[in-house]
Amino acid sequence: MIPTMTETGKGQEITPSPDDVKLAVLGGTGPQGRGLARRLAMSGLSVQLGSRDQARAESAADAIGQGVRGGENAVAAAWCDVAVIAVPWAGHAALLDSLADELASKVVIDCVNPLGFDDRGPFVIDVPEGSATEQAAALLPRSRVVGAFHHVSAVLLLDPAVVDIDTDVLVVADDRPAGQLVQELAERINGVRGIYAGRLRNAHQIEALTANLIAINRRYKTHSGVRITNVEP
Ligand SMILES: NC(=O)c1ccc[n+]([C@@H]2O[C@H](COP(=O)([O-])OP(=O)(O)OC[C@H]3O[C@@H](n4cnc5c(N)ncnc54)[C@H](OP(=O)(O)O)[C@@H]3O)[C@@H](O)[C@H]2O)c1
């Protein structure tokens, strides 16, 4: 597929073809980052894991195989054309603030769920910007921020016995070509369907729904996902 040039509010943006994406996963040494890196590298993408520590990134990348490489977050962010943010909520703002230059003009996929846990289980943390995804958009005004992969279980992504991941990936975006690219990237994971689910201002509900899914997982001892009915993209 040919890369497309689009006029956006940020200028003329080149949206890469999904086959040619160079994907960085920042905070990529955790289960979610490793799981997404593994599945997307298996689909043929060039993937680099980012970490605060180069040795940790290299060791996590070696454990995945599939040609995945490791580097410091800033190096991976500068190298990529699409970045997944997979750090805990507590580190979200500081990491993005520090990488605004490296991530300028790039598609940034935020999968961070601002959740807390207490003796009654998971709960949603109030975010002044509305959601983690909108916080990313505020901190990265020169990037093309998209929300996705909030509900995909890291356990399933990492399990070699799981061939198909039985879930839809809900994608929120203000930048239509960037959102379309992320839907297509999601569909490179076997079993997954990418569904456009509204603009960034609707990210809050998607992030918050993860608290319900975690409660479901705990009650039913499973790794639940979501499916939207009666949609044929
Ligand atoms: N786990 C899931 O099933 C799942 C599913 C959907 C979405 N998510 C979301 O994905 C994100 C990552 O989840 P996870 O379970 O993989 O998280 P995690 O293991 O707690 O953290 C991921 C990585 O982030 C880095 N990190 C930790 N604290 C940091 C900080 N203060 N600043 C910068 N980097 C920091 C660490 O890498 P280094 O020490 O190597 O830098 C760590 O390995 C979360 O926001 C979560 O809500 C998770």
The ligand as an SDF file (V2000), in Angstrom:
LIG
                    3D

 48 52  0  0  0  0  0  0  0  0999 V2000
   -1.5730   -5.3480   31.4120 N   0  0  0  0  0  0  0  0  0  0  0  0
   -2.6540   -5.3550   30.6340 C   0  0  0  0  0  0  0  0  0  0  0  0
   -3.2930   -6.4120   30.3890 O   0  0  0  0  0  0  0  0  0  0  0  0
   -3.1040   -4.0670   29.9740 C   0  0  0  0  0  0  0  0  0  0  0  0
   -4.1460   -4.1080   29.0330 C   0  0  0  0  0  0  0  0  0  0  0  0
   -4.5480   -2.9270   28.4070 C   0  0  0  0  0  0  0  0  0  0  0  0
   -3.9210   -1.7240   28.7200 C   0  0  0  0  0  0  0  0  0  0  0  0
   -2.9320   -1.7310   29.6580 N   0  0  0  0  0  0  0  0  0  0  0  0
   -2.2920   -0.4440   29.9650 C   0  0  0  0  0  0  0  0  0  0  0  0
   -0.9770   -0.5250   29.4560 O   0  0  0  0  0  0  0  0  0  0  0  0
   -0.0730    0.1570   30.3170 C   0  0  0  0  0  0  0  0  0  0  0  0
    1.0660   -0.7860   30.6430 C   0  0  0  0  0  0  0  0  0  0  0  0
    0.5750   -1.8850   31.3690 O   0  0  0  0  0  0  0  0  0  0  0  0
    1.5940   -2.9440   32.0070 P   0  0  0  0  0  0  0  0  0  0  0  0
    0.7880   -3.8830   32.8030 O   0  0  0  0  0  0  0  0  0  0  0  0
    2.5000   -3.4660   30.9500 O   0  0  0  0  0  0  0  0  0  0  0  0
    2.4020   -1.9350   32.9970 O   0  0  0  0  0  0  0  0  0  0  0  0
    3.7120   -2.1010   33.8750 P   0  0  0  0  0  0  0  0  0  0  0  0
    4.2900   -3.4370   33.7170 O   0  0  0  0  0  0  0  0  0  0  0  0
    3.3920   -1.6280   35.2630 O   0  0  0  0  0  0  0  0  0  0  0  0
    4.6720   -0.9750   33.2330 O   0  0  0  0  0  0  0  0  0  0  0  0
    5.1700   -1.0740   31.9310 C   0  0  0  0  0  0  0  0  0  0  0  0
    6.5730   -0.4950   31.8780 C   0  0  0  0  0  0  0  0  0  0  0  0
    6.5320    0.9180   32.0930 O   0  0  0  0  0  0  0  0  0  0  0  0
    7.7760    1.3410   32.6240 C   0  0  0  0  0  0  0  0  0  0  0  0
    7.5020    2.2300   33.7440 N   0  0  0  0  0  0  0  0  0  0  0  0
    7.0670    1.8950   34.9880 C   0  0  0  0  0  0  0  0  0  0  0  0
    6.8910    2.9910   35.7430 N   0  0  0  0  0  0  0  0  0  0  0  0
    7.2430    4.0400   34.9510 C   0  0  0  0  0  0  0  0  0  0  0  0
    7.3000    5.4490   35.1560 C   0  0  0  0  0  0  0  0  0  0  0  0
    6.9460    6.0160   36.3350 N   0  0  0  0  0  0  0  0  0  0  0  0
    7.7070    6.2300   34.1290 N   0  0  0  0  0  0  0  0  0  0  0  0
    8.0770    5.6930   32.9310 C   0  0  0  0  0  0  0  0  0  0  0  0
    8.0630    4.3570   32.6950 N   0  0  0  0  0  0  0  0  0  0  0  0
    7.6300    3.5550   33.6920 C   0  0  0  0  0  0  0  0  0  0  0  0
    8.5380    0.0840   33.0640 C   0  0  0  0  0  0  0  0  0  0  0  0
    9.5700   -0.1230   32.1050 O   0  0  0  0  0  0  0  0  0  0  0  0
   11.1010    0.2660   32.3760 P   0  0  0  0  0  0  0  0  0  0  0  0
   11.3240    0.1360   33.8680 O   0  0  0  0  0  0  0  0  0  0  0  0
   11.8180   -0.7520   31.5900 O   0  0  0  0  0  0  0  0  0  0  0  0
   11.2370    1.6660   31.8760 O   0  0  0  0  0  0  0  0  0  0  0  0
    7.5050   -1.0210   32.9540 C   0  0  0  0  0  0  0  0  0  0  0  0
    8.0820   -2.2560   32.5700 O   0  0  0  0  0  0  0  0  0  0  0  0
   -0.8700    0.6060   31.5470 C   0  0  0  0  0  0  0  0  0  0  0  0
   -1.1340    1.9870   31.4700 O   0  0  0  0  0  0  0  0  0  0  0  0
   -2.1660   -0.1800   31.4720 C   0  0  0  0  0  0  0  0  0  0  0  0
   -3.2740    0.5480   31.9430 O   0  0  0  0  0  0  0  0  0  0  0  0
   -2.5050   -2.8640   30.2690 C   0  0  0  0  0  0  0  0  0  0  0  0
  1  2  1  0
  2  3  2  0
  2  4  1  0
  4  5  1  0
  4 48  2  0
  5  6  2  0
  6  7  1  0
  7  8  2  0
  8  9  1  0
  8 48  1  0
  9 10  1  0
  9 46  1  0
 10 11  1  0
 11 12  1  0
 11 44  1  0
 12 13  1  0
 13 14  1  0
 14 15  2  0
 14 16  1  0
 14 17  1  0
 17 18  1  0
 18 19  2  0
 18 20  1  0
 18 21  1  0
 21 22  1  0
 22 23  1  0
 23 24  1  0
 23 42  1  0
 24 25  1  0
 25 26  1  0
 25 36  1  0
 26 27  1  0
 26 35  1  0
 27 28  2  0
 28 29  1  0
 29 30  1  0
 29 35  2  0
 30 31  1  0
 30 32  2  0
 32 33  1  0
 33 34  2  0
 34 35  1  0
 36 37  1  0
 36 42  1  0
 37 38  1  0
 38 39  2  0
 38 40  1  0
 38 41  1  0
 42 43  1  0
 44 45  1  0
 44 46  1  0
 46 47  1  0
M  CHG  2   8   1  16  -1
M  END
$$$$
